[in-house]
Amino acid sequence: METCGNSHKKQKLSNAAESWGKQRATNVTYQAHHVSRNKRGQVVGTRGGFRGCTVWLTGLSGAGKTTVSMALEEYLVCHGIPCYTLDGDNIRQGLNKNLGFSPQDREENIRRIAEVARLFADAGLVCIASFISPYSRDRLNARKIHEAAGLPFFEVFVDAPLDVCEQRDVKGLYKRARAGEIRGFTGIDSEYEKPEAPELVLKTDSCSVNESIQQLIDLLQERDIVPVDASYEVKELYVQENKLDLAKADAETLPAVQIGKVDMQWVQVLAEGWATPLNGFMREREYLQCLHFDCLLDGGVINLSVPVVLPVSTADKERLDGATAMALVYEGRRVAILRNPEFYEHRKEERCARQWGTTCKDHPYIKMVMESGDWLVGGDLQVLDRICWNDGLDQYRLTPTELKQKFKEMNADAVFAFQLRNPVHNGHALLMQDTHKRLIERGYRRPVLLLHPLGGWTKDDDVPLPWRMKQHAAVLEEGVLKPDSTIVAIFPSPMMYAGPTEVQWHCRARMVAGANFYIVGRDPAGMPHPDTGKDLYEPTHGAKVLTMAPGLITLEIVPFKVAAYNKVKRAMDFYDSKNHQDYDFISGTRMRKMAREGENPPDGFMAPKAWAVLKEYYKSLEKA
């Protein structure tokens, strides 16, 4: 390969427009790819279709380009859209580490980035370029590079006034520039040329990060880069208010089927959208997909690992066969309409073998299944009124839509969920505190904890929901968890004790509610085998399965670290095998025994007020 000029001298870069990107190397020939963009689009990412493009974020230092670009990257990847962010500071530590900030070097910096972005886009990725890129000419040339390759290019002006950027000054650069320590700083003594016709302007001084991301997603959906279904809207099944009177009148005329409390809890799960995208109780096709694949397969791979079904008796099946709709009645009240019903056989043993991995009839939920109807009925569900239990806890029963609104009001840029059916001890709290700390270290500014106790049916020896909620409130009151960054809400699902199969359901339901991190503990949704007393499921399998489960791409799994009581520190601590003798593993059985006998645990195991609630509960059992 030939070179021009003196090889021992640094090539001077011309700022003339006609020399931008001029070919200097000779004897080079472009090699065409054998793989077409259409073919590449079939295998890149989890959603078919070629989506290669470049989103070019330009604006002053401190305008919010990096914050927006990283949040957009996270959103797209979590929704199955492959993408990568090229950030100005990152690039200058590698590819462009030999460039400074002179006009010539800035020109070469952007030229290189434009070429790299084009390669990423040509590979089928959404490339997000986050650079000050102050000169209009350079940005125009970046666009031309993409246009020449037939690739979409979206210029986005991240617009924040200079005084706002100076006030933010996260890196302290404006202060140094004002002091004369940095020369040629854009906005101070070097001009920034605002885009004249960008595809989008983000006013980051007046809109939040989430609002900025939504504007970008709207743009990419308009240009057919992001599919509309990637937004994953919650599907509630409540009848619209303007049609409610008509639906209630209709329900009174329909044949009725009586449902029990657990069935009613599943009605609530469906009505509030936790099982999105189901339209009602599963039909046979959905049931078979769920039972055999832990997923719904029509319309993409959607994780749904537990059957959401309605058992009915043979007598009800024969009585209702041929009906186009039926009313569901709970405690004498018509609560919902099931339209276009489909009856199919409830093969109970097969269901239990697949869902629980056992057919042990002493398993508490399996016992309910075996005693339930011999038929399942699926159909489109219309729920008439919001479901309330009038137990003093309804204010905690927030729907996925309501939770998303709460997160928005709290300006959450990360939501990490913790599912529990037991009282919170300081080992749990340690894990939640550690997750919050790690998210801050990763650049999140406002992580919010969703403390989400299960509120449906549980087995008889579990602590009842009202007492658990009272205990959780005591934990917050004592400051073990931060009330200003924690939402306590109730998850309405029944507990099935189905181990790794069920933990997928717990995880995906929180995903529907807007969580993007999920803390998974030891032996999630597990219990002792009713016959042997040993763990029914291998304790680590739940966490392992979640990291592999299909259809959970919008969240990241946070594995449970083993915590135990450190006798030296007199506090819960992450276990260190090198100092095994310092740790005391206080099991749930031992904890319950201490509470039942009125004893106190070691200092630092649980917040004192929270322990007092637990002791009070077990004392109440003695009186009963």
C-alpha positions in Angstrom: 0.0 0.0 0.0 1.3 3.4 -0.9 1.3 6.5 1.4 1.4 10.1 0.6 4.0 12.6 2.0 6.7 12.2 4.6 5.9 9.0 6.6 7.9 10.5 9.6 5.6 13.5 9.9 2.1 13.7 11.3 -0.3 14.3 8.3 -1.8 17.7 8.6 -5.6 17.6 8.4 -7.3 20.1 6.1 -10.5 21.8 7.3 -11.6 22.4 3.8 -15.0 20.8 3.0 -13.7 19.2 -0.2 -10.9 17.3 1.6 -13.3 15.8 4.3 -12.9 12.1 4.1 -10.5 12.3 1.1 -9.1 8.9 0.1 -5.4 9.0 0.7 -4.5 5.3 0.6 -4.3 3.7 -2.8 -4.4 0.1 -4.1 -7.6 -0.6 -2.0 -10.7 -2.2 -3.4 -14.1 -2.4 -1.7 -15.2 -5.9 -0.9 -18.9 -6.6 -1.2 -20.6 -8.7 1.5 -22.2 -12.0 0.6 -24.8 -11.5 3.4 -27.7 -9.1 2.5 -29.2 -6.7 4.9 -32.5 -8.6 4.8 -30.7 -11.8 5.8 -28.7 -10.1 8.5 -31.9 -8.6 9.9 -33.3 -12.1 10.3 -30.6 -13.2 12.7 -29.5 -10.0 14.5 -31.6 -9.5 17.7 -34.8 -11.2 18.7 -37.1 -9.3 16.4 -36.9 -10.0 12.7 -36.2 -7.2 10.2 -33.2 -5.0 9.3 -33.1 -2.0 11.7 -29.7 -0.6 11.0 -29.5 3.2 11.4 -27.6 5.9 13.3 -29.1 8.2 15.9 -26.7 11.1 16.1 -27.1 13.1 19.4 -25.5 16.5 19.2 -25.4 19.3 21.8 -23.3 21.2 24.4 -21.3 19.4 27.1 -23.7 18.9 29.9 -26.8 18.9 27.7 -27.6 15.3 28.6 -26.4 13.4 25.5 -24.7 10.6 27.4 -27.6 10.2 29.8 -30.1 10.0 27.0 -28.0 7.8 24.8 -27.3 5.2 27.5 -31.0 5.2 28.5 -32.1 4.7 24.9 -29.5 1.9 24.4 -30.9 0.1 27.5 -34.5 0.5 26.4 -33.8 -0.8 22.9 -31.7 -3.8 24.0 -34.4 -4.7 26.6 -37.0 -4.7 23.9 -35.0 -7.0 21.6 -33.5 -4.3 19.4 -29.8 -4.7 19.0 -27.9 -1.4 19.4 -24.7 0.1 20.6 -23.7 3.6 21.9 -20.6 5.4 20.7 -19.8 8.0 23.4 -17.4 10.9 22.9 -15.3 10.4 26.0 -15.1 6.6 25.5 -14.0 6.9 21.8 -11.3 9.4 22.8 -9.8 6.8 25.1 -9.3 4.4 22.3 -9.9 4.9 18.6 -9.4 8.6 18.7 -6.9 8.9 21.6 -4.4 10.6 19.2 -6.7 13.5 18.5 -7.1 16.8 20.3 -9.7 19.5 20.1 -8.3 21.8 17.3 -10.8 22.4 14.5 -8.8 19.9 12.3 -8.8 17.2 15.0 -12.5 17.7 15.7 -13.2 17.2 12.1 -11.2 14.0 11.9 -12.8 12.8 15.2 -16.3 13.1 13.7 -15.3 11.7 10.4 -13.9 8.5 12.0 -17.0 8.2 14.2 -19.3 8.6 11.2 -17.5 5.8 9.4 -17.7 3.5 12.5 -21.4 4.4 13.0 -22.0 3.4 9.4 -20.4 0.0 9.9 -22.5 -0.6 13.0 -25.7 0.4 11.2 -24.7 -1.7 8.2 -24.4 -4.7 10.6 -28.0 -4.2 11.5 -27.6 -2.3 14.8 -29.1 0.9 15.9 -26.0 2.9 16.5 -26.3 5.8 18.9 -23.6 8.4 18.5 -23.3 10.8 21.4 -20.9 13.7 20.4 -20.8 17.5 20.9 -20.0 17.6 17.1 -20.2 21.4 17.1 -19.8 22.1 13.4 -22.8 21.8 11.0 -20.5 20.8 8.1 -19.2 17.8 10.0 -22.6 16.6 10.9 -23.8 17.0 7.3 -20.9 14.9 6.1 -21.7 12.2 8.7 -25.2 12.2 7.2 -23.9 12.0 3.7 -21.8 8.9 4.6 -24.9 7.1 5.7 -27.0 8.3 2.8 -24.4 7.1 0.3 -24.7 3.7 2.0 -28.5 3.7 1.9 -28.7 3.8 5.7 -31.1 6.0 7.8 -29.5 8.8 9.8 -31.4 10.8 12.5 -29.9 14.0 13.8 -31.1 14.8 17.3 -30.4 18.1 18.9 -30.1 17.7 22.7 -31.0 21.3 23.4 -30.2 22.7 26.9 -29.3 26.4 27.4 -25.7 27.2 28.2 -26.5 28.4 31.7 -28.2 25.1 32.5 -25.2 23.1 31.2 -22.9 25.2 33.2 -25.1 24.7 36.3 -24.9 21.0 35.8 -21.2 20.9 35.0 -20.9 17.2 36.1 -17.2 17.0 35.0 -16.2 20.5 36.2 -15.2 21.5 32.6 -17.1 24.7 32.4 -15.5 26.0 35.6 -12.1 25.2 34.2 -12.9 26.8 30.9 -14.1 30.0 32.6 -10.9 30.0 34.6 -8.8 29.8 31.3 -7.5 26.3 32.1 -9.2 24.8 29.0 -8.9 26.5 25.7 -11.3 26.1 22.7 -14.1 24.8 24.9 -17.4 24.6 23.0 -19.9 27.2 24.2 -17.2 29.3 26.0 -14.5 30.3 23.5 -15.4 27.9 20.7 -18.7 28.2 18.7 -21.4 25.6 18.7 -23.4 25.7 15.4 -27.0 24.6 16.2 -28.7 22.2 13.8 -31.0 23.9 11.4 -33.3 21.0 10.5 -32.8 18.0 12.9 -35.2 15.1 12.9 -35.8 15.8 16.6 -35.1 18.4 19.3 -35.0 17.2 22.9 -35.4 20.1 25.4 -33.6 18.4 28.3 -33.9 21.4 30.6 -37.7 20.9 30.7 -38.3 17.2 30.0 -37.2 14.1 32.0 -35.0 11.3 30.7 -38.0 9.0 30.3 -39.9 11.7 28.3 -36.9 12.2 26.1 -36.7 8.4 25.5 -40.3 8.3 24.6 -39.8 11.0 22.0 -37.0 9.1 20.5 -39.0 5.9 20.4 -41.8 7.7 18.8 -39.4 8.9 16.1 -38.0 5.5 15.5 -41.4 3.9 15.4 -42.5 6.5 12.8 -39.5 5.6 10.7 -40.2 1.8 11.0 -37.0 1.2 13.0 -38.7 0.1 16.2 -41.9 -2.0 15.9 -44.9 -0.6 17.6 -45.4 -3.7 19.7 -42.0 -3.2 21.4 -43.6 -0.8 23.8 -45.4 -3.7 25.5 -48.5 -2.0 26.7 -50.4 -3.3 29.7 -53.6 -5.0 28.7 -56.3 -4.4 31.4 -59.5 -6.3 31.1 -61.9 -4.0 33.0 -65.0 -2.9 31.1 -64.7 0.8 30.0 -66.7 3.1 32.2 -69.0 4.3 29.3 -70.0 0.6 28.6 -70.2 -0.5 32.2 -74.0 -0.2 32.8 -74.7 -2.1 29.6 -72.3 -4.9 30.5 -73.7 -5.2 34.0 -77.2 -5.4 32.6 -76.0 -8.1 30.2 -74.3 -10.1 33.0 -77.7 -10.3 34.8 -79.2 -12.2 31.9 -76.4 -14.7 31.4 -76.1 -18.2 32.8 -73.8 -18.2 35.8 -70.9 -20.2 37.1 -69.7 -20.0 40.7 -66.0 -19.3 41.3 -64.0 -19.6 44.5 -61.5 -17.2 46.2 -58.4 -18.4 44.4 -60.3 -18.2 41.0 -61.2 -14.6 42.0 -57.6 -13.8 42.6 -56.8 -15.0 39.1 -59.6 -12.8 37.8 -57.9 -9.9 39.5 -54.5 -10.9 38.0 -56.1 -10.9 34.5 -58.2 -7.8 35.0 -55.2 -5.6 36.1 -53.0 -6.8 33.2 -50.4 -8.8 35.1 -50.8 -11.6 32.6 -50.6 -9.3 29.5 -51.3 -10.1 26.6 -53.9 -12.7 27.7 -57.5 -11.7 26.9 -58.9 -13.9 29.6 -58.5 -17.4 31.0 -56.4 -19.5 28.7 -57.9 -21.3 25.8 -56.5 -24.8 25.0 -53.9 -23.5 22.5 -52.5 -21.0 25.0 -52.6 -23.6 27.8 -50.6 -26.1 25.7 -48.0 -23.5 24.9 -47.7 -22.5 28.5 -47.5 -26.1 29.8 -45.0 -27.4 27.2 -42.9 -24.3 26.5 -43.4 -21.9 29.5 -44.2 -19.3 26.8 -46.9 -18.0 24.6 -45.8 -18.3 21.0 -48.4 -16.4 18.9 -47.1 -12.9 18.2 -43.5 -13.5 19.4 -42.0 -15.4 22.4 -43.7 -14.2 25.6 -42.8 -15.8 28.8 -45.8 -17.2 30.7 -44.8 -20.2 32.7 -47.9 -20.9 34.8 -51.4 -21.8 33.5 -53.9 -19.1 34.2 -57.0 -21.3 33.9 -60.5 -21.6 35.2 -61.6 -25.2 36.3 -65.3 -26.1 36.1 -67.3 -29.2 37.0 -68.7 -31.7 34.4 -72.2 -30.5 35.5 -71.3 -26.9 34.7 -69.7 -27.8 31.4 -72.8 -29.7 30.3 -75.1 -26.9 31.5 -73.1 -24.2 29.8 -72.1 -26.0 26.6 -73.3 -24.0 23.6 -73.5 -20.7 25.6 -71.8 -17.7 23.9 -71.2 -16.0 27.3 -71.4 -16.7 31.0 -71.3 -14.6 34.1 -68.7 -15.4 36.8 -70.2 -15.2 40.3 -68.2 -14.7 43.5 -69.9 -14.6 46.9 -73.3 -14.0 45.2 -72.1 -11.1 43.1 -71.6 -11.1 39.3 -68.0 -9.9 38.9 -67.2 -10.7 35.3 -68.4 -12.0 31.9 -66.5 -14.8 30.0 -67.3 -14.5 26.3 -66.9 -17.1 23.5 -66.0 -19.9 26.0 -64.0 -22.9 25.0 -64.1 -26.1 27.2 -61.3 -28.6 27.2 -60.3 -31.5 29.4 -58.4 -30.7 32.7 -55.8 -33.4 32.6 -54.8 -32.8 36.2 -52.0 -35.3 36.7 -50.3 -34.2 33.5 -50.7 -30.6 34.5 -49.2 -31.2 37.9 -46.3 -33.3 36.6 -45.3 -30.5 34.1 -46.0 -27.5 36.3 -44.6 -28.8 39.6 -42.4 -31.7 38.6 -44.4 -33.8 41.0 -47.9 -35.2 41.5 -47.6 -35.4 45.3 -51.2 -35.0 46.5 -50.0 -33.5 49.8 -48.5 -30.5 48.0 -51.0 -27.7 49.0 -51.7 -26.3 45.6 -51.6 -29.7 43.8 -54.2 -30.8 46.3 -56.5 -27.9 45.2 -55.9 -28.8 41.5 -56.8 -32.4 42.1 -60.0 -31.4 43.9 -61.0 -28.9 41.2 -63.2 -29.4 38.2 -62.5 -32.0 35.4 -62.8 -29.3 32.7 -61.1 -26.0 32.0 -62.9 -23.1 30.3 -61.1 -20.4 28.5 -62.5 -17.2 26.9 -62.4 -13.5 26.6 -62.8 -11.9 30.1 -64.6 -8.6 30.8 -64.4 -7.6 34.5 -67.1 -5.4 35.7 -65.7 -3.5 38.7 -62.3 -2.9 40.3 -61.7 -5.8 42.6 -61.3 -4.9 46.3 -61.0 -7.1 49.3 -62.0 -4.5 51.9 -59.3 -5.8 54.3 -57.7 -2.4 55.0 -55.0 -3.1 52.4 -56.6 -2.2 49.1 -54.6 1.0 48.9 -51.5 -1.2 48.4 -53.0 -3.2 45.6 -51.6 -1.0 42.7 -52.1 -2.2 39.2 -49.1 -2.4 36.7 -50.4 0.8 35.1 -50.6 2.6 38.5 -47.1 1.4 39.4 -45.6 2.7 36.2 -47.2 6.1 36.9 -45.7 6.0 40.4 -42.2 5.2 39.0 -42.7 8.1 36.6 -43.7 10.5 39.4 -40.6 9.5 41.3 -38.4 10.1 38.3 -37.1 6.5 38.5 -34.5 5.7 36.0 -34.2 2.1 37.3 -36.7 -0.1 39.1 -35.6 -3.2 41.0 -38.2 -5.6 42.3 -38.1 -7.9 45.2 -40.8 -10.5 45.5 -41.4 -12.0 48.9 -43.9 -14.0 50.9 -42.1 -13.9 54.2 -41.2 -11.2 56.7 -38.2 -9.0 55.8 -35.0 -9.5 57.8 -31.8 -7.6 57.6 -30.3 -10.1 55.2 -33.0 -9.3 52.6 -32.4 -5.6 53.4 -28.7 -6.0 52.8 -29.3 -7.4 49.4 -31.7 -4.6 48.4 -29.3 -2.0 49.8 -26.4 -3.6 47.8 -28.5 -3.6 44.6 -29.3 0.1 45.0 -25.6 0.8 45.6 -24.6 -1.1 42.5 -27.1 0.6 40.3 -25.8 4.0 41.5 -22.3 2.9 40.6 -23.5 1.9 37.1 -24.7 5.5 36.5 -28.3 5.4 37.5 -29.4 8.4 39.5 -32.7 7.5 40.9 -33.2 3.7 41.4 -36.5 2.8 43.0 -37.2 -0.4 44.9 -40.5 -2.2 44.4 -41.0 -4.2 47.6 -43.7 -6.5 46.3 -45.1 -9.1 48.7 -47.4 -11.7 47.2 -51.0 -11.1 48.3 -52.9 -14.1 47.0 -53.5 -17.5 48.5 -50.6 -19.0 50.6 -50.3 -22.2 52.5 -51.6 -22.3 56.1 -48.2 -22.1 57.9 -47.1 -18.9 56.0 -47.4 -15.6 57.8 -50.7 -14.0 56.7 -50.6 -10.9 54.4 -51.9 -8.4 57.0 -49.2 -9.3 59.4 -46.5 -9.3 56.7 -47.6 -5.8 55.6 -47.5 -4.6 59.2 -43.9 -6.0 59.5 -42.8 -4.4 56.2 -44.1 -1.0 57.4 -42.0 -1.4 60.6 -38.9 -2.1 58.5 -39.5 1.1 56.6 -40.3 3.0 59.8 -36.9 2.0 61.3 -35.1 3.2 58.2 -33.7 -0.2 57.2 -35.0 0.6 53.7 -35.4 4.2 52.4 -39.0 5.2 52.3 -38.4 7.9 49.7 -37.0 5.4 47.1 -39.2 2.4 48.0 -42.7 1.5 46.8 -44.5 -1.1 48.9 -47.4 -2.7 46.9 -49.2 -6.0 46.8 -49.0 -8.6 44.0 -52.4 -10.2 43.7 -51.3 -13.6 42.5 -51.9 -16.8 44.4 -48.7 -18.7 45.5 -48.2 -22.0 43.8 -44.9 -23.3 45.3 -43.8 -24.4 41.8 -40.1 -23.4 42.1 -38.2 -22.4 39.0 -41.4 -22.7 36.9 -43.3 -20.2 39.1 -40.4 -17.8 39.6 -40.5 -17.0 35.9 -44.1 -15.9 36.4 -43.1 -13.7 39.4 -40.4 -12.1 37.3 -42.3 -11.5 34.1 -45.3 -10.0 36.1 -42.9 -7.4 37.6 -41.5 -6.8 34.1 -45.0 -5.9 32.9 -45.3 -3.4 35.8 -42.1 -1.6 34.6 -39.3 -3.2 36.6 -36.0 -3.6 34.8 -34.1 -5.4 37.5 -35.3 -8.4 39.5 -33.7 -9.8 42.7 -34.0 -13.5 42.9 -33.2 -15.4 46.1 -32.4 -18.8 47.3 -35.0 -21.5 46.5 -37.6 -19.0 45.1 -41.2 -20.3 45.2 -39.9 -23.4 46.8 -41.0 -25.5 49.8 -40.0 -28.7 51.5 -41.3 -31.9 49.9 -44.4 -32.9 51.8 -43.2 -36.5 52.2 -39.4 -36.3 52.7 -39.1 -32.8 54.2 -36.2 -32.1 51.8 -36.1 -29.2 49.3 -38.6 -29.9 46.6 -36.4 -28.0 44.1 -32.7 -27.5 44.0 -32.2 -24.1 45.8 -30.0 -22.5 43.1 -32.1 -23.6 40.1 -34.6 -20.7 40.3 -31.9 -18.1 39.7 -30.2 -20.2 37.0 -33.4 -20.7 35.1 -34.2 -17.0 35.2 -30.9 -16.1 33.5 -31.8 -18.5 30.7 -35.6 -18.1 30.4 -36.9 -16.9 27.1 -39.1 -13.8 26.8 -37.6 -11.9 29.8 -35.3 -9.6 27.9 -36.6 -6.4 29.3 -35.1 -7.1 32.7 -31.8 -8.0 34.2 -31.6 -10.7 36.9 -29.8 -9.7 40.1 -28.6 -13.0 41.7 -29.0 -13.5 45.4 -25.9 -13.3 47.4 -25.8 -15.6 50.4 -26.2 -13.5 53.6 -25.8 -14.7 57.2 -25.5 -13.2 60.6 -22.0 -12.1 61.3 -21.3 -12.7 65.0 -18.2 -10.5 64.9 -19.9 -7.5 63.2 -23.2 -8.2 65.0 -25.0 -7.6 61.7 -26.2 -9.4 58.6 -23.3 -9.7 56.2 -22.5 -11.3 52.9 -21.1 -14.7 53.6 -17.3 -15.2 53.3 -16.3 -18.8 53.3 -12.8 -17.9 54.6 -14.3 -16.8 57.9 -17.0 -19.5 58.2 -16.7 -19.6 61.9 -17.9 -16.0 62.2 -21.3 -16.7 60.6 -24.6 -18.0 62.0 -27.1 -19.2 59.5 -30.5 -18.5 61.0 -33.0 -20.4 59.0 -36.7 -19.5 58.5 -37.7 -22.4 60.7 -35.4 -21.2 63.5 -36.6 -17.7 63.1 -40.2 -18.7 63.4 -39.4 -20.9 66.4 -37.7 -17.9 68.2 -40.7 -15.7 67.4 -43.2 -18.3 68.5 -41.3 -18.8 71.9 -41.1 -15.0 72.4 -37.3 -14.9 72.1 -35.3 -12.1 70.6 -32.9 -12.8 67.7 -29.2 -11.6 67.8 -28.9 -7.8 67.6 -28.8 -6.7 63.9 -30.8 -9.7 62.5 -34.1 -7.8 62.1 -35.3 -4.3 62.9 -36.6 -4.4 66.6 -40.1 -3.0 65.7 -40.4 -5.5 62.8 -39.4 -8.4 65.1 -42.0 -7.2 67.7 -44.7 -7.5 65.0 -43.6 -11.1 64.3 -43.7 -12.0 67.9 -47.1 -10.4 68.2 -48.4 -12.6 65.3 -47.3 -15.8 66.9 -48.7 -14.8 70.2 -52.0 -14.2 68.6 -52.0 -17.8 67.4 -51.8 -19.0 71.0 -54.8 -17.0 71.9 -56.7 -18.4 69.0 
